[in-house]
Amino acid sequence: MLSLFDIRQICQEYSIVPQKSQGQNFLFDDNIVKKIITAANLNVQDTVLEIGPGLGVLTDYLINEAGQVIAVELDKKLLGFLEKRYQSVNNLKIIEGDILKLDINAFQLKPDYKIVANLPYNITSNFLRKFLAAPNPPSKMILMVQKEVAKRIVAKKGEMNLLAVAVQFYAEPQVLFEVSRQSFWPSPKVDSAVIKIKRKSQLFPVDQKLFFRLVKIGFSAKRKQLQNNLANGFHLEKNQAKDLIIKSGLAEKIRAQDLELKDWLRILEQL
């Protein structure tokens, strides 16, 4: 495990300056790393996709636990360090690129692959959207994300949001534990949390494009009642939108944050 001293030395040697724009905050707390690896529950049959391996703090453990590890790194200097550090490791493949732009199919991942990552916080939403809706989604993700984002993902009725509905449509999310900002160098301005996102074995048999159009329209103006958002988004008369909500078994003045996933599905049936 790399210590904080090691991390600073490596950064100096390779002229690596942590980029805030890329969310480069290096984890150096060994206890947190071990908790992440335990949560991943890996074995030699597993293929793991790691996003943003950085200096290899998680990678060191992943290559010892999993059968195959594919690590995707955007930063060229970090990539150079990783390739040198792991040049003799046979079960690790390092890929250069932006995970949001790369073709997942090119990785030839096994059907039940897992993702373990300390995600750059600025890509969390787009990353989840890409992988949860992918033709070959991971069976499980163990992710370090911003604490407030973790809370949004696992939100319940009364605090629901677009991200929560999207994740909960595809998977079962759970916050595992929180991580202090002091566990990173440089220290970010916010605390973090590790979440587990387990893919559902069976998705709801609905038109996903229409479903997410409905949800986006529902959340388009947060302070407005749902009937107003639906009327504007679907070009309905206000009475039509109100009837749609009532037929779905919901209160006519309800707001989007007060709907559970099943409520959106009932509205979809009435469209």
Legacy VTK file of the C-alpha trace (Angstrom):
# vtk DataFile Version 3.0
C-alpha trace
ASCII
DATASET POLYDATA
POINTS 271 float
0.000 0.000 0.000
1.346 3.405 -0.998
1.729 5.813 1.897
1.126 9.547 1.634
4.906 9.985 1.521
5.140 7.478 -1.369
2.392 9.250 -3.292
4.074 12.620 -2.977
7.431 11.161 -4.004
5.948 9.484 -7.089
4.173 12.680 -8.109
7.432 14.591 -7.805
9.410 11.992 -9.744
6.908 11.777 -12.603
6.008 15.501 -12.565
2.423 14.626 -11.715
0.347 17.560 -10.504
-3.119 16.404 -9.328
-5.684 17.971 -11.640
-8.802 19.297 -9.951
-10.598 19.284 -13.317
-10.090 15.511 -13.528
-11.025 14.861 -9.911
-7.528 13.642 -9.029
-7.519 13.121 -5.274
-5.362 10.138 -4.341
-6.656 7.811 -1.632
-3.980 6.825 0.888
-6.002 5.342 3.775
-5.237 1.607 3.816
-8.246 0.806 6.015
-10.608 2.356 3.482
-8.960 0.504 0.595
-9.346 -2.819 2.423
-13.022 -2.089 3.142
-13.599 -1.404 -0.565
-11.921 -4.674 -1.555
-13.909 -6.606 1.060
-17.144 -5.075 -0.245
-16.259 -6.130 -3.796
-16.068 -9.762 -2.637
-13.837 -10.839 -5.526
-12.508 -14.226 -6.576
-10.256 -15.598 -9.315
-13.237 -16.044 -11.635
-14.013 -12.322 -11.624
-13.204 -9.726 -14.242
-12.950 -6.237 -12.765
-13.102 -2.925 -14.568
-11.330 -0.143 -12.664
-11.879 3.468 -13.687
-9.182 6.022 -12.930
-6.630 3.781 -11.200
-4.418 6.803 -10.519
-1.283 5.519 -8.795
-2.614 1.985 -8.351
-3.716 2.105 -4.715
-6.788 -0.045 -5.464
-5.112 -1.828 -8.363
-2.532 -3.423 -6.046
-5.316 -5.289 -4.268
-7.515 -5.963 -7.302
-4.806 -7.866 -9.208
-4.353 -10.161 -6.203
-8.068 -10.843 -5.739
-9.541 -10.993 -9.259
-8.749 -13.173 -12.241
-8.524 -10.244 -14.638
-8.385 -6.474 -14.136
-8.926 -3.876 -16.837
-7.871 -0.394 -15.729
-8.834 2.688 -17.733
-6.741 5.827 -17.182
-7.071 9.178 -18.942
-3.964 10.959 -17.637
-0.857 10.265 -19.747
1.616 10.786 -16.892
-0.288 8.442 -14.612
-0.519 5.982 -17.473
3.264 6.028 -17.854
3.725 5.328 -14.156
1.166 2.498 -14.170
2.661 0.788 -17.223
6.097 0.800 -15.597
4.819 -0.287 -12.170
2.782 -3.216 -13.520
4.825 -4.247 -16.548
5.288 -7.793 -15.228
1.657 -8.309 -14.095
-0.109 -10.753 -16.395
-3.725 -10.338 -15.262
-3.832 -6.547 -15.689
-4.663 -4.688 -18.891
-4.198 -0.913 -18.848
-6.176 1.133 -21.360
-5.642 4.797 -22.120
-8.742 6.895 -22.662
-11.861 8.626 -21.419
-14.246 5.972 -20.081
-17.229 8.077 -21.163
-16.045 8.016 -24.791
-14.609 4.512 -25.080
-16.603 1.660 -26.628
-17.355 -0.774 -23.795
-17.827 -3.627 -26.258
-14.174 -3.336 -27.277
-13.166 -4.455 -23.770
-14.758 -7.899 -24.373
-15.944 -8.047 -20.770
-17.472 -11.210 -19.327
-21.255 -11.026 -18.706
-20.930 -10.778 -14.902
-17.978 -8.411 -14.664
-17.719 -5.989 -11.749
-16.649 -2.364 -11.501
-14.528 -1.174 -8.591
-13.469 2.462 -8.726
-12.616 5.665 -6.954
-14.539 7.695 -9.527
-13.634 11.221 -10.581
-16.620 12.990 -9.074
-17.333 15.128 -12.120
-18.255 12.079 -14.238
-20.434 10.146 -11.749
-23.867 10.784 -13.296
-22.763 10.246 -16.903
-20.762 7.182 -15.896
-23.747 5.577 -14.171
-26.011 6.382 -17.089
-23.589 4.767 -19.535
-22.996 1.551 -17.634
-26.432 0.915 -16.152
-28.078 1.225 -19.563
-25.320 -0.670 -21.397
-26.159 -3.876 -23.322
-23.648 -5.651 -21.068
-23.966 -3.930 -17.675
-21.820 -4.918 -14.668
-23.331 -7.293 -12.125
-22.106 -5.066 -9.309
-20.365 -1.746 -8.821
-18.421 -0.648 -5.755
-17.827 3.060 -6.198
-16.317 5.911 -4.249
-18.451 8.972 -4.929
-19.154 12.333 -3.366
-21.123 11.864 -0.126
-24.003 14.090 -1.222
-24.269 12.245 -4.542
-24.414 8.918 -2.681
-27.317 10.252 -0.618
-29.101 11.366 -3.779
-28.692 7.949 -5.387
-30.321 6.077 -2.470
-33.025 8.694 -1.854
-36.487 7.619 -0.750
-39.975 9.006 -1.231
-40.020 12.690 -0.347
-36.445 13.298 -1.504
-36.455 11.508 -4.856
-34.583 12.996 -7.802
-33.813 12.159 -11.407
-30.546 10.373 -10.598
-32.192 8.241 -7.893
-35.007 7.147 -10.207
-32.533 6.283 -12.968
-30.244 4.213 -10.752
-33.104 2.508 -8.906
-34.766 1.577 -12.202
-31.766 -0.550 -13.154
-30.240 -1.532 -9.827
-30.379 -1.722 -6.051
-28.091 0.958 -4.546
-26.775 0.957 -0.996
-24.427 3.298 0.874
-21.794 1.113 2.548
-19.725 3.634 4.484
-18.563 7.234 4.506
-15.004 8.396 3.858
-13.462 11.546 5.302
-11.869 14.075 2.970
-8.739 13.654 5.102
-8.213 10.209 3.542
-7.140 11.818 0.271
-4.261 13.875 -1.045
-4.845 16.562 -1.998
-7.799 16.783 0.346
-11.047 17.578 -1.537
-13.547 20.091 -0.212
-16.199 17.436 0.433
-16.464 14.054 2.135
-17.033 10.861 0.169
-18.976 7.635 0.477
-18.617 4.144 -0.937
-21.747 2.753 -2.523
-22.723 -0.660 -3.834
-24.921 -0.782 -6.916
-26.205 -4.270 -7.637
-27.820 -4.904 -10.996
-31.426 -6.121 -10.896
-31.838 -9.608 -12.290
-34.867 -8.480 -14.281
-35.860 -5.011 -15.460
-39.396 -3.674 -15.787
-40.761 -4.535 -19.268
-41.447 -0.951 -20.345
-40.421 1.439 -23.092
-37.309 2.843 -21.394
-37.037 5.819 -23.720
-40.588 6.899 -22.901
-40.130 6.119 -19.207
-37.099 8.374 -18.850
-38.734 11.081 -20.950
-41.620 10.994 -18.475
-39.313 11.204 -15.456
-37.229 14.045 -16.929
-40.392 16.017 -17.654
-41.644 15.283 -14.143
-38.512 16.774 -12.593
-38.191 19.636 -15.113
-39.373 22.284 -12.620
-38.718 21.053 -9.088
-40.992 23.467 -7.243
-43.979 22.945 -9.500
-46.645 20.325 -8.997
-46.258 17.258 -11.163
-49.453 17.994 -13.095
-47.997 21.308 -14.287
-44.766 19.711 -15.452
-46.615 16.929 -17.274
-48.977 19.407 -18.929
-46.060 21.496 -20.183
-43.827 18.594 -21.179
-46.454 16.482 -22.968
-48.496 19.476 -24.253
-51.588 18.428 -22.335
-54.490 20.444 -21.001
-54.135 20.901 -17.248
-57.257 18.804 -16.619
-55.794 15.993 -18.730
-52.583 16.031 -16.682
-54.577 16.050 -13.447
-56.700 13.098 -14.611
-53.537 11.221 -15.579
-52.182 11.592 -12.053
-55.465 10.685 -10.360
-55.916 7.594 -12.556
-52.450 6.538 -11.448
-53.657 6.517 -7.843
-51.769 9.642 -6.800
-52.745 12.913 -5.164
-53.416 15.587 -7.788
-51.068 18.131 -6.157
-48.156 15.734 -5.736
-44.619 16.801 -6.670
-42.014 14.678 -8.442
-39.818 14.209 -5.353
-42.732 12.481 -3.596
-43.027 9.674 -6.151
-41.456 6.255 -5.788
-40.283 4.222 -8.759
-43.537 2.243 -8.824
-45.517 5.500 -9.045
-43.704 6.539 -12.223
-44.430 3.123 -13.695
-48.144 3.544 -12.939
-48.190 6.933 -14.662
-46.414 5.405 -17.647
-49.191 2.814 -17.945
-51.757 5.612 -18.194
-49.946 7.591 -20.905
LINES 1 272
271 0 1 2 3 4 5 6 7 8 9 10 11 12 13 14 15 16 17 18 19 20 21 22 23 24 25 26 27 28 29 30 31 32 33 34 35 36 37 38 39 40 41 42 43 44 45 46 47 48 49 50 51 52 53 54 55 56 57 58 59 60 61 62 63 64 65 66 67 68 69 70 71 72 73 74 75 76 77 78 79 80 81 82 83 84 85 86 87 88 89 90 91 92 93 94 95 96 97 98 99 100 101 102 103 104 105 106 107 108 109 110 111 112 113 114 115 116 117 118 119 120 121 122 123 124 125 126 127 128 129 130 131 132 133 134 135 136 137 138 139 140 141 142 143 144 145 146 147 148 149 150 151 152 153 154 155 156 157 158 159 160 161 162 163 164 165 166 167 168 169 170 171 172 173 174 175 176 177 178 179 180 181 182 183 184 185 186 187 188 189 190 191 192 193 194 195 196 197 198 199 200 201 202 203 204 205 206 207 208 209 210 211 212 213 214 215 216 217 218 219 220 221 222 223 224 225 226 227 228 229 230 231 232 233 234 235 236 237 238 239 240 241 242 243 244 245 246 247 248 249 250 251 252 253 254 255 256 257 258 259 260 261 262 263 264 265 266 267 268 269 270
